[in-house]
Amino acid sequence: MIGKLDPAALADVLERTGAHDDDVLMGPEYGEDAAAMRVGDQLLVASSDPLSLARERLGTLAVHVACNDVAASGADPRWLTNVVFLPDDDPETRDVLTRQMDEAAESLGVAIVGGHSEYTPALDRPMVSLTAMGLADEYVPTGGAEPGDRVLLTKGAGIEGTAILATDFRAEVELPTELFDRAESFFEEISVVPDATAVREYATAMHDPTEGGLVNGLVEVAVASGVRLDVDQSAIPVRDETAALCDAMGVDPLRIFGSGALVATVPKSVADEALDALDAAGVPASDIGVVADESGDAATTAASTPGVSIDGEVVADAVRDDLYDLWT
C-alpha cells in the first residue's frame, strides 16, 4: 500500500490532538495542510510534509511542497526544519540532496534552522520530512469556500507530475529530447508562494494540489468546506508537455502530483481583481468553475454531497495518484 491514509484511518489520527490550547486557531482537520497558532498579535503557521519517491529532485520538491502549504494558508514561509533519512553512507546522495534543499530554501528566502539526519538501512531510497513555518496576519483555510465563489487555478494541472515523469521515467518512453527538457524545467515552477501572496487578500479558501493531483485538491477543498465545486474541464490548462507525457505513460494529467498550481476560491465580486493581481505578479491563472449555490443557477440534486463535479461527473472521495502505479 502506498499513499495517504483512507478517510477512516485518517479520522482516527486527526481525533487525537493532545492537550487543549486556546491559542490554536487551526488544528488537525481534513484537507487543512497547515496549523495556525496565535503568537502575540500574529499567527504562526506550520506544516510538515514527507517525500521519498521523486528521486531526481527530492530536496528541491521537499522544500517547495512544505513552503507551499504555509503560503497557501496566507503566511509568508520563513523557517524550515528538515529530517533526513539516508539508506546508506553515500556521499554523493547526501551532497545532492542537501544542496538541493539549500538552494531551494535560499531561492525562497527561507532559513533552514534545524532538524535531524540519520542512516536507515531499511529504506531503499532517501526520505525527507520538512516542517515549514511562517507568520501571517490572517489564516486562509482550505475549508473556507462559500456558495457563489469562483474557483481559480494558477498555472495548470500536473506540473509537478510532469517534471517527475520527465526525470524518473524518461527511459521508459520515446519522445523528443526537447520535450523532456521542457518538462523537466517545470521543477522551476513548483513554488506557489508568489501565487498565494498575490491572491490571498481576495481568497476565501486556498489549497495547493499535491498527491492525487488537481482532482484530489479540488475534492479536499470541497469536503473541507462542505460544498460542491462545479468545474469546467475545458477551462483547466493542461500544457502540451503534460498531455504528451501523460498520454505516453497512460496516466490522467488531472490525477498526478499537482504542486506548482494553486486553487483559490474568491467571491464573484472580486474575481476579476484577483485575476488581475495574479497577472500583475506574473502568474498565469484561469477561472475554472464555481462553488455551487443550491438557491441559484448551479443547483443540482448532488449539491448536498460535498465534492467536485467535473463536467457533471461528481467525485466525492479521495483520489489515488496515478503515478503510484508506475512506481510500484
N, C-alpha and C positions, 0 to 999 in steps of 0.2 A: 504494500500500500504506500502511496506517495501523495503528498499534497496536504491541504488544510483538513482539519477535523470536520466530521459531519456535524450538522446542526445540534443533534442531541448531545454528542460528546463535548462540543464547544460550550453548550449551555451549562454542563457540569463544571467546566473550568471557570466560566465567567461568574457563576454564582458564589465562588469562593474569593472574597475580596479582602480578607484580613480585617484589621481594625478600622472602625469608622473614623472618618476625618472630615470635619466640616469644610475644610479648605479644598477638598477635591470637587472641582466643578464638573469634570467628566472622568468617570472611571471606566471599568471594563463594560463594553456594550457591543453587540453585534454590529459590524460594519464600521465601528469607530476605531481608526488605526492609531490614534494618539490620545493620551490622557492630558488633562488640564488641571493645574493646581494653582490656587491663589497664593502669591508671594508678594506681600506688601500691596501696592496698587497695580501690580501687573499679574499676568498669568504665565506660569512656566508650563510649556507644552513639551511632552516627551513621547517618543515612540521607539520601539525596538523591532528589528527585523533580521531573520537569519537568511543566508544564501549559501548554496553549495553546488548547484547544478550548472551554472553558466561558467564553464571552465576558463574561457579565454579572457574575460574581463570581469572576473569575480569581484575584485577590490573596487573597481570603478562603480559597478552596479550597486554594491553593498552600501556605499556612501550615499549615492543619489537616492536609492529607494528609501533609506531611513530619513534622509532630509526632506524628501518629497512628502512624506506623511506629516511632518511637522509643518511644512509650508501649506499643505492642503487644509490644515486646521487653523490657518490665519496667523501663524507665527513666523518669525524670521529665524531659520536654523542658525545656531551659534556654536554649539559644542557637540562633540561625539565621544563616546567610549566604544572601544572595539574589543570583542572577544574572538580570538583566532585559534582554531583547532587545525593542526597540521598532521597528516598521516605519517610523515617521516621527516627526517632531518635533511631536507633537500634545500640547499642554499638558494638555488635559482627560483624555486617556487616561492620561498619566503621573501626573496628580494622583489620579485614581480608583484606579488600580492600586496605587500606593504607599500611599495612605490605607487601602485595604482591608487590605494586608499589615500596616500599623502597628496598626490596630485589632484584627485577629485575634491578632497576637502579644501585644499588651497584654492581651487577654482571657484569654490562657493564662499570663501572667506570664513570657513568653519574650522575650529580648533579641535584636534584630537587630544583629549585631556586625560585619557587613561584607558584601562581595560585589563585584559588577561590573555596570555598566549601559552599554549601547551601542545605537546605531541599526543596524538590519539591514534594509535596503530589500528584500531578497529575501523577507522574510516578509510575509504579508498580514494578520497579526494579532499581537498581543503574545505573547511566550513568556517564561515564568519558570521557573527551576530553583532550588529551595531545598534547602539542606542543614540538617537539624536535628540537634542534639547534646544529650545529656543523660547523667546519671550514674545508675548502678544498682548495687545490691549483688549481684543475681543476674540473669543473662540468661535470658529466656524465649524459646525459639526457635519458629519456625513448625513445625519438624520434630520436635517432642517428643511427639506424640500416642502414647499407649500403648493396646494392646488392652484393651477393657473400659471405657475412659474414656467419660464422657458428653460430648456435643457441645452447647455452649451458644451462643446467639446473642443479642446485645443489640439492642434497638430493633426492627429489622426489615429487610426486603430492599429494596434500591433507593432508599434515602433520598437519596443524592447525585444519582442519575439522575433521580429525581422532581423535585428542585429545578431541575435543568438543563432538563428538559422544560418546566417551568412558565415558564422565562425565555427560553431560546434558541429555543423552538418554540411560544411562546404564540400567535403569529398564525396558526398552521397548523391549529389545531383549535378547534371550538366547544364550550366547556364553561363552566359558571357561573364568573363572576368570583371568587366566594368560594372556589371550589375552587382556582383558580390561586393566589390569595393564600395559602391554607393550604399549598399545595405549595411555593411559593417560600420560606415560612418554614422549610422543612426545612433550608435553609442554616445555620440557627442550631443544628442538631443534628449537624453534620458531625464535631465532635470526639469521639474515643473515649478521650481522656485520663482522664475520670472512670471510664469503664467498665473500662479496663485497670488503673487504680490500685486499684479495688475488688476485682478478681478475681485479680490476678497472684500472690498468695501461694498460691492453690489450683491454678493452671494448670500443666499440663504443656506446653501449646502455646497461643500466641495469634497471631492474624492478623487484619488488617483488610481486608475485601474491597474492592477498588477496581475497576480495569479488568476487564471480564468479569463483574462482579457477584458475587453470593453463590456461584453455582455455581463460578466460577473460583477464588474464595477458598478454597472447600472442597477443590477439586482440588489447589491448592497445598499446603494442609495435609497432605492425604493422601499426595501424591507425595513431599513433603519428609520425611514421617515413615515412608514405606514401609508404609502401612496402607490399609485401605478404611474409609471413613465410611459408615455406613448411616443415611440421613436420611429422616424422615417429612415429606413436603411439606406435609401439612395442619398440621403444627406450626410452620411458618415464618410469622411475622407479615408480612402484606402490607397496608399501610394502604389505606383506601378511595381516597385521592387518588392513590396509586401505581397501584392497579388501574385507575382511570378513565383516567389519562393514558396508561398503557401500552397499554390496550385501544384508545384513540383513535389512537395512533401505531403500533400494530402491533408492539410490542416486548414481550419477556418480562421481567417485573419481577425475576426471579432472575438475569438476564443483562445488567443495566445497572449503571452505576457504583454501587458499594455503600458508599462512605465514609459513616460515621455508624453503622455496625454493627461489632461485634467478634465474631469467632469465637474461642471458647476451649474447649479440651478439659480436663476435670478428672477426677480419679479418682472413680469412682462413690460411694465412701465419703464424699466431701466435696462432692458435687454440690449437696445442699440448702443446705449452709453457703455455698457460692459464690453461689447464687441469692439467699440472704438478704442477703449482703454487697452484692450489686448493688442489691437492693431498698432497703437502708438508704441507699445512695448516690443514690437517686432514679433509678436506671437500670432500665428495664423489660428483662426477659430471659426467654428461653424455652429449654427443653430440647428440642432438635430431633432428637437421634439418638444413636448410639453408635459408638465405634470397634470395628470387627468383631474378634471373637476366634475364630480358627479352631477353637479347642478348646471353644467354648461354643455357646450357642443361636444366635448371629449367624452361624454358619459357613455359607458357600455356596461353590460352586465358583469364584466370582470373587474370593475372598478373597486369592488370591495375587497379584492385579493391583492395585497401588495406584490409588485413585481414589475417587469418591464415587458411591454408589448412592442415587438418589432414587426412592423407591417402586419399587425393583427395576431401574430403568434406570441402568446404570453409565456414568459419564463419567470417562475417564482422561486425556484430552488437554486442553490449554489451550483456554479458551473465548474467542472473539472477542466484544467488547462490541457489543450490538445498536445502540447509539446511533451507532456509526461509519457505518452505512449511511444514517442520517438526515443526518449532516454532509456526506457525500460524494455 
